Amino acid sequence: MAQPATGPVESPGKAPSKTLADTAVHPVDEKLPAARLLPAALQHIAAMYAGVVTPPLIIGQAVGLDTAGMTRLIAASLLIAGLATIVQTIGLGPFAGNRLPFVNAASSAGIAPMLAIAETSAPGHQLPAIYGAVLVAGVFCLAVGPFFGRLLRFFPPLVTGVVITLIGVTLMPVPVAWAQGGDATADDFGAMKYLALAAFTLVVILLVQRFGRGFLKQVALLVGMFVGTLAAIPFGLADFSALRSAPLAALPTPFAFGTPEFQPAAILSLCIVMLVLMTESSAGMLALGEICERRTDGRTITRGLRTDGIATLLGPVFGGFPTSAFAQNVGVVSLTRVRSRYVVAAAGGALLILGAFPVLGAVVSLVPMPVLGGAGIVLFGSIAVSGIRTLSEAGLDDSSNIILVAVALGAGIIPLTAPAFYAGFPAWAQTVLGSGISAGALVAVVLNLFFHHLGTHSRNAVALKSS
């Protein structure tokens, strides 16, 4: 007996109908209409913006840049972030770009080592020394990226968790100083008016986070900074000179902050940080691949890390810093379930526009230091929480792992609690060990090798899981 047909029935005279497999587009490759694409891109911009401008704000303040210099530094950071994000999402042939809804921008992980470089460099040579180290770190990322998968076992959650926690902890003095007015040499440093404004900003952020819904809750940090700045105006704590003097449109000038200088200790410090950033990027790509239901293989990770390297290499030319993944935007994709890479590419295009118009970057510099202090406590505290969350998944019920984390955290906190601890060491050692992040990372990697790799053939299940 003839079996009934199971395929689609075609009407006479009509073209064969396409099956779902022929017409379906993977959510990552879906091109959304403008009515959906623009609001989704705005959410990504809101989630990343504070993080993108944080490194130039902190480094610019540390090296004593004037208002015009701060504006150029912020514009360059936005421009590099936009370019890196577009390359990452759209791709650069088979060479670069993971083609996922992945945001790349200047990472906060490099702030503490760069501050240490600035402190050990002569006035006028601070940014050139930083940019020389960043440039070599970019070359290092491009060279190591294709082989990084083999090195991942030396950077398990134990190591990355320690580093991320130390990033948040070692940066906490920065927003505390901002909350006191920002200028430690001023007579009114720590005045009650500054502390009150910082506390008010923090309270606004907490209220929006508690009672806000949807998009408003996601941008609680920006809302707090906006309301805090408005509250500062009647008391004369907001300076609008940057907005009046900033050019409407201008492209960043190559090497505007000086020709890069190459100091071995500074280079070593940022290459260590680059390894941590590559680990974070790889973990972010794997997580995003799971969220988007698109397999992330070795080639995808290699192309993604090449994008990090290209952006980090270009950074010193225009005034950018080490570039990596933005975990908060992975959270946006997970929360909204909008997985189109073209949404994130549109957000990258918006960052390019912001970078090409310095007057928009100057708006950020209007935010008073105490307002930044209140918001910075939340921002840097959340980084430390991310590290703690990573450590919680690293098998801390194993005694070896507990010792590893304890010693590494202790080594990382020494420069914070006793800044003169390494004063008798050579200059190169002061640069490396004077950064809590670099010191903690070195100790964590060495102890991970000692406990879980060297001469160890049988490890318990917990140790295996963590490594």
N, C-alpha and C positions, 0 to 999 in steps of 0.2 A: 504494500500500500504506500502510496506517495506520502511523504511527510509534509506537513504544512510549512510554508516559508516562514523563517524567523526574522528575516531582515526587514527593512522598511519597505512598505508597499508603494510603488511608484505609479502615478497616474499617467495614462497614455498622453503623449505629446508634451510632457513636462520634463525638465532636466532632472537628473538624479539628485535627490536631496542629500545635503551634507550631514554626516554623522556628528555627534558631540565632540568626538576626538578631533574632527577636522576643524571645528569652529572654536573650540574652547581655547581661551588664553589664560596662561598661568597668572594668578593674582600679582606676582612680582612684575610681570611684563604688561599689566593692564594700563591702558591710557585713559585716565578718568576725564570726564567733562570738567570744564573750568569751574562750574558751580560746586563740585566736590573736591577738585584738585586744590584750589586756592585756600579754602579753610583748613584742609589737611596739612598743606605746606606751612601755613601760619602757625599751626600747633608745633611743628618741628622747629621753626624759627624761635618761638617763645621758649621752648625747652632748652635750646642750645645757646641762645644769645648771651645770657649772663656768663656761661662757661667760656664762650669765645673771647669775650672782652676782659675776663679776669686776668689772664697772664699779662697782657700789655699794661693793664692798670697797675698791677703789683710791681712788675719789673720797671715800668716807667717811673713810678714813685720812688723805687729804691735807688735808681741811678740819677735821680734829680732832674728829670726832663721838665721843660717848661710846658705851658699849655699847648703850644703849637706842636711840640714834639710828641706829647701824649696823643693828640689828635691823629698825627701821622701813624703812630704805632698801632692805635686801635683800627684805623682804616686798613693798614697792611694785614692785620690779623684777620679781619673780615674778608678781605680779598683772597688771601691764601685759603681760608676755610671754604669759601664758595668754589674756588677752582678745584680743590681736592675733592669736595663732595660731588661735583659734577663728573669729574674723571672717575670717581669710585662707582657712581650709579650708572653712567652711560657707557663707560669703558673706553679704553684707548687701544683699540685693536685687541690682539691676543696678549699684549704686553702688560697692561695695567687695568685695574678696575674690577671689583668682584661682582658688579652688576646686581647688587642687592640694595635695599633701601637703607643705606649705611652712611652715616654722617662722619666726616673727618674734620678736625679742627685742632687748634693748639691745645695741648693737654696741660692740665694743672700739675701733672706729675713732674714736669721739668722745672717748676717754679722754685722749689727749695734749692736744688743744685745750682740753678742760675743765680739765685740770691747769694749763695756761697761764693760763686765765681766773682760776682760784683764786689763783694766785701774784700776779696783778696787781690783785686785789681786796682791799679792807680786811677785816680779821677781822669776822665776822658778816654780811658781804655776799657771801661767796664762793658759797654755794649759790643765793641769789637771783639773782646775776648769771648763773650757769650756767643756771638754769631760765628766765630771761628769754630767753636766746639759744636754748635748746632750743625754747621755745614758738614763737618766730618761725621757727625752722627747720622746725617742723611745718607752719606756715601756708605757708611757702615750698614745701615738698614737695607740699602739696595744690594749690597754684597752678600749679606747673611740671609736675606729674605727667602731665597729659593731653597735654602737648607735648614730653615728655622724649625721645620717639623721635627727634625732629629734632635733639636735642642729643647723642645718643649718639656721633656721629661725632667730637665734640670730646673724647671720653673713650675712646679706643681702648685695647687692651691695654698699650701703652706707658705711658699715663698711669695707668691703674688698677694696673698692676704696680708702678710706682714707689710709689704711695700705699700699697698693701698691704705692700710690703717695708718702707717707712718706719714703718708702724704697729708691726710687730714689732721693728724695730731701736730706735726711740725709746722703746718701752715696756720694753726690757730692763733699764734701771737700776732699775725698780720691783721685780721679783723679786729682783734682787741685794741691794737694801736689805732686803727681807723676809728673805732668807737670813741676813742679819747681825743680825736681831732686830727690825727694823722701826722702832725708835725711835733716830734718829741722835743724839739728845741724851743717851741713857742711857750710863752708865759702862761697861756691858758690851757696848755695840754692837760687833758683829763678833767676839764671843767664840767660842772653838772649839766650845762646846756647841751654839751656834746653827748654825754652819757644818756640824757633824757631822750634826745633825738634817736640815738641808736636803739634804745629800749622800745620807743614808740614804733619804729620800723619793724622790729622783731615781733611785737605784739600784733601788728597789722598782718604780717605774714602768717602767724599762728591762727588768727581769726579767719583769714581767707581759707587756710588749709582745713580748718575745722568745719566751717559753715558753707564754704564754696562748693559748687557742683560742676562736674564736667570740665569744660575748658578753663573756667575761672580758677578751679582748684589747681590745674596744671601750671598756671602762670602766677601762682601765689608769690613767688620771689619777685617777679617784675612788678606786680601790683604793690607789694610792700615798698619797693624802691621808688615807685612813682608817687605814692601817697606820702612817703617820708620826705621826698624832695619838695612836694607842695607845702608840707608842714614847715619846712626849713625856710621858705621864702619870707614870711612875715618877720622872722627873727634875724634876717640878714645873713643866713648861713649858706645861701646858694650863690654861686659865682657864675654870671652869665657872660663873662669876658671871652671865654672860649668860643661861644656860639657867634659872637659878633666878629671875631677875627678869623674864624675858619673859612677857607675857600669853599665855594659852593660845589665845585667839581674839580677833581685832580687825581691823576694816577700816581701811585707811590713811586718815588724816585729811587733807582737802584743805588744801594750802598749809601743811603742818606744819613745813616748813623755811623759811618766810618767803614774803612776796609777791615774785613775780618782778621783777627790775630789768633795765632794758634799756640795755645798753652797746653802741654801734655797732660797735666793734672786735670784741667777743665775738660779736655777731650775725653779722658778716661771716665770722668764722672758722668758726662752726658751719654756716652756709649752704653754705660750700665743702665741708665734711665731708658735708653732706646730699646734695650732688651726687654725691660718691663713693659714698655708701651707696645712692643710687638706681641708680647704675651697677651696683653689686654685686647689688642685688635683681633688676634686669632680666636680668643675666647668669645669675643663679640660676634665674629663672623659665624662661628659654630652655633651660638645661641640664636642668631638671627636666621640662620638656615633652618633650624628646627621650627621657629615661629612661622616662617614663610613656607614651610614644607618644601623647601628646595635644598637638595643635598649640597653640603659644603665640602668639597674635596680639596686635596692638596694644591691643585692648580688654582682654585678659587682663592685660597688663603695666600698663595704666592703673589697673585695679581693684586690682591688687596694690600699686602705689605709693600709691594712696589709703589703703590699710590702713596702710602705713608712716607716712603723714602723720597719720592719725587717732591712731595709737598715740603718735607723737612729740609731737603736740599735747596729748594727755591726760597725758603723762608728767610735766610740771612740776606739774600739779595734785596728783598723788598722790606724787610723788617718783621718777619714772622718768627715763630718758635717751633719746637718739636711737635709734630702732628701725629695724632692717633685717633682711635675711635671714640665716639661720645656715647657712653652707656645709657644716658638718659633718653636718647633718641631710640635706642633699642626698646626701652620701656614704652615709648610712645607707640611704636608699631604693635607691641604686644597688647597694649591697652585698647587702642582704637581698631585693631585688626585691619587697618588700611595698609596693605603690603606692597603697593605699587612703588617701584623705584623712581618713577617719573615724578611722584609727589616730592620725594626728597631731592631730586634733581632741580625741581622748581624752587625749593628752599635754598639750594646752593646758588641758583641764579639770583635770588633775592639778596643773598650775602654779598655776591659780586657787586650788585648795584649799591649796597650800603657802603662797601669798601671804596667804590669809585667816587662817592660823594662825601668827602671828609666832614661836611657840615652835619651829616647824620651821625658820624662817629663822635663829633663834638657834643652832641646831645647827651651821650653817655657820660662824658667827662663833667657834665653839669651836676651829676649826683654828688652830694656832699659826702665827705669822708665818713662822718658818723652813720649816715644812711647805709653806705657800703659796709660799714662795720656790723650793723645789725643784720644785714642780709648775708654777710660773709660767714657769720657764726653758723647760720643754717647751711650754707653751701659747703663749707669745709668740714663741718660736723657730719654732713651726709656722706662725704667721701670716706671718713673714718668708719661710718656705719657700714658702708659697702665692703670695706676690708674685713670688718668683724663678721659680716655675713659670709664672706668667702672662707674665713677661718673656721666658721662653724661647720662647714662641709668638708673640712680637711682632716678629719679623724683625730680630734683632740682628746680622745679617750686613750690614746697610746702615749706612754710616758716619754718616749723619745721625741714625739712631735711636740709635746708640751714644753720640754726643755728647749727644743729648737726655737719655738715661737718666743719663749720667755727671754732667751739670750739675745735673739735678733731684735726684739722690741726694746730691750734694755740698751743695746748698742745704738739703736736709732734715736733713743730719747736722751742719751748723754749730751749731744751737742745742744739740745734744747734747754736742759737744766743746768749745764755747766759749759757755757760757750768758750771758756778759756782752757778747757780740758786738754786740747791738743796743741796748745800754744808752743810747746817745746818740740813739736814734730817738724819735719821738713815742710816746705811750702806745698809741695805736691800732695803730701799726706793730709795736710790741713784742708785742702780743697775737697779731697775725696771723703775723708772721715768727718769733716766739719758739716757735711750734709747728712742729716739723720736718715734720709731716704737711701743715699748711696751706702752709708755704713750699715744700715739694717739689711739692705739687699745683699751686700757682700757676705755678711755673717750668715744670713739665711741660706744662700746658695752653698756656701762652704759646709755648713752643718747638714744640709740636705744630702750633699755628697758623702759626708762622713757617716751619717746614720743609715742612709738608704741605698747607697751605690757602691762605695769603695769596699771591696772585700766582703760584701754581703750577698750571699747566694740564696738564703732562705729568709723571707720576711713574713711577718704575720699579715693577716688580711687588711688590717687597718693601715699599716705602713704602705702596702701595695696600693691601696685605694688612694692614699694621699699623694703618692708619687707618680 
